[in-house]
């Protein structure tokens, strides 16, 4: 029982210390993903739709993979924070 209280208190203390940097990292990853998606959409509008509809053979269909790939680091970062909050620090 005492470990649970210490564990909870330690997590709250560490979470308060990590809150600022975590928000900054999440904002940076979100901005990077939005910028990457904007460039992907611009490329698709200018050139990429030729390959998407099969007019030329420069590469395979890419739009779904290219729009979802920039969000992977943000999703992994969120999973790590959830794992930190869910798993006990003291055993």
C-alpha positions in Angstrom: 0.0 0.0 0.0 2.8 2.4 0.9 4.5 1.7 -2.5 1.3 2.7 -4.3 1.2 6.1 -2.5 4.9 6.7 -3.2 4.5 5.6 -6.8 1.5 7.9 -7.3 3.3 10.8 -5.7 6.4 10.3 -7.7 4.5 10.1 -10.9 2.6 13.3 -10.1 5.9 15.1 -9.3 7.6 13.8 -12.4 4.6 14.6 -14.6 4.5 18.2 -13.4 8.2 18.5 -14.2 7.8 16.9 -17.6 4.6 18.7 -18.6 6.3 21.8 -20.1 8.9 19.9 -22.2 6.3 17.3 -23.2 3.9 20.0 -24.5 6.8 21.7 -26.4 7.8 18.4 -28.0 4.2 17.6 -28.9 3.8 21.0 -30.5 7.0 20.6 -32.5 6.0 17.2 -33.7 2.6 18.4 -34.7 3.9 21.4 -36.6 6.4 19.2 -38.4 3.7 16.7 -39.4 1.4 19.5 -40.6 4.3 21.0 -42.7 5.1 17.6 -44.2 1.4 17.0 -45.1 1.3 20.4 -46.7 4.3 19.6 -48.9 2.8 16.2 -49.7 -0.5 17.7 -50.8 1.4 20.4 -52.9 3.4 17.7 -54.6 0.3 15.7 -55.2 -1.5 18.7 -56.7 1.4 19.5 -59.0 3.0 16.2 -60.0 1.9 13.3 -57.9 -1.6 12.8 -59.3 0.0 11.5 -62.5 1.4 8.5 -60.7 -1.7 8.1 -58.5 -4.0 7.6 -61.5 -1.4 5.6 -63.4 -0.5 8.0 -66.2 3.3 7.6 -65.6 5.3 5.0 -63.7 7.5 7.3 -61.5 6.4 5.6 -58.2 3.5 3.6 -56.8 0.4 5.1 -55.1 1.7 7.2 -52.2 -0.8 9.7 -50.9 -2.2 7.6 -48.0 1.3 6.5 -46.8 2.8 10.0 -47.3 0.0 11.7 -45.3 0.0 9.3 -42.4 3.8 8.8 -42.0 4.6 12.2 -40.4 2.2 11.5 -37.6 4.1 8.3 -36.5 6.6 10.1 -34.2 3.8 12.0 -32.4 1.8 8.7 -31.9 4.9 7.0 -30.6 5.6 9.9 -28.2 2.1 9.7 -26.9 2.4 5.9 -26.4 5.5 6.4 -24.4 3.8 9.0 -22.1 0.8 6.7 -21.6 3.2 3.8 -20.8 5.0 6.0 -18.3 1.8 6.9 -16.6 0.4 3.4 -16.6 3.4 1.3 -15.4 4.6 1.6 -11.8 7.9 3.3 -11.3 8.7 1.6 -8.0 8.4 -2.2 -7.6 
